[in-house]
Amino acid sequence: MQAIFDESLAFSFRKVVEQSILEIFNGNGMTAFQETLRDGVNSICCTVQQRLMELVDSELVRDPSLREGWVIERRNDPKSIISPFGEVCYERTYFQNKKSGQYAYLADKLVGYTPHQRLDTLLEADVLEEAVDKSYRKAGRSVEKQAQGTGVSGQTVLNIVRKLQPEKIKVKEEPAVKRTARVLYIEADEDHVAHQKKNSRSFEQRLIYVHEGRNRVGKGRFELVGKKYFTFPSGTKSETMWMTIWHYLDDTYDLEETEQILISGDGAPWIKAGVEYIPTSDYVLDGFHLRRAIFRAAGADDDKRKALSEAVLNGKWSEMNRLLISFREEAEKDSRKEAIMKTQNYLNNQWSGIQARRKYEKILVGCSAEGHVSHVLSARLSSRPMGWSYLGADQMAHLRVHRENGINISQVHIEQSSEEKKQFTYNHVPKQTMDSVAKAVGSSTETFGNIPSLGRGTKGWSPLLRQISNTAFDI
């Protein structure tokens, strides 16, 4: 059996170190040293993985007890897989099951490779992490920076996202002890996403998040306590969205201890509908949209803004409308008159939410939904000149929301892939096989000190390599 770790591999590592160090002495600097070392180590890793796969295959061939019911059909069929280290090429055996007639490469099945798989699962997971912040094309190229030959196309990255189906990932949270909060805050807004089809209207991707208030973490900076994000695609029924939020609240909090739940947003019907599904909740118009409406109506005139703000914030409905009518009459342009009229309609439609701001003034902490939508959704979906399909936008929104909620997307993908591919395992591993594997990886009495290239010589790189070896074992 060919050893996985042997003197040839140690020699390869020695050459990599030598070439890397020469970059320093040739005046190419630390970056050149690091690049050469990284590329060389990646190449060695590819060799190790190739030898591992061929070792697994040889053990399956040698020991029929590891593959009960399977017989050899043919040997040495080639396969290549793009791993996080680069392309790995190896040969394996094709087996047939005597009972079912099924054919399979058992070595591939054992490690979780499917018949037509070209990308290693870990590399797919790395690509997924990149895609959360970058376009599919850039995400596919970015992994090439860590290992040559690992770059993939944007379409491949899209296929990986489609396969993961992030919109269907459910992380059931069942705290041992339910949290308590006197006041709970629910804030909501939407991102307007451009459709990938020309001449098609943009669509909404909605964001709702729950928190318990905020703590100051710096000058003018606050951090929300216990925040949890949810996202929903355009067209989702209000009942579906708000019952999802309600179930989360009921599972997470001891609601008997919660005195008030406040729902904040810009006054869109789907946001205000939350009070119909969340008990003991009230809707509050968020301050950002209220201030913006006042500014639109009063313009740059400080006196008008001050007068309108006082009327609105003090609950003087008649005074508010009187001022808005006078603003409209004074306006010279029809477009300006129309803008004031729209603002007047908006403020009147949101009057109950404005009044709620006065009622709950002492417990309001400010709604930052616009900022959260910008950070969580817009930064990837709408701040760049790109178009999306409904499914694509929803999947990307879920990827970003999962990350903000602390879910490890890479790990989810790896676990999901493992469950799908776990079809064949060793029935048992005899001691003889374990001894063979141990010998192959050099875990008997072999040490770095037994390797001739490290154990002799006082010239060249030998002393330096011995220092590196000794340091490694001293750690």
Buried (B, 14 or more C-beta within 10 A) or exposed (E): EEBBBBBEBBBBBBBBBBBBBBBEEEEEEEEBBEBBBBBBBBBBBBBBBBBBBBBBBBBBBEBEEBBEEBEEEEEEBEBEBBBBBBBBEBBBBBBBBEEEEEEBBBBBBBBBBBEEBBBBBBBBBBBBBBBBBBBBBEBBBBBEEBBBBBBBEBEBBBBBBEEBEBBEBEEEEEEEEBBEBEBBBBBBBBBBBBBEEEEEEEBBBBBBBBBBBBEEEEEEEBEBBBBBBBBBBBEBEBEEBBEBBBEBBEEBBEBEEBEBBBBBBBBBEBBBBBBEBBEEBBBBBBBBBBEBBBBEBBBEEEEBBEBBBEBBBEBEBEBBBEBBEEBBEEBEEEEBBEBBBEBBEBBEEBBBBBBBBEEBEEEBBEBBBBEBBBBBBBBBBBEEEBBBEBEBBBBBBBBBBBBBBEBEBBEBBBEBBEEEBEEBEBEEBEEEBEEBBEBBBBEEEBEBEEBEBBEEEEEEBBEEBBEBBEEEEEE
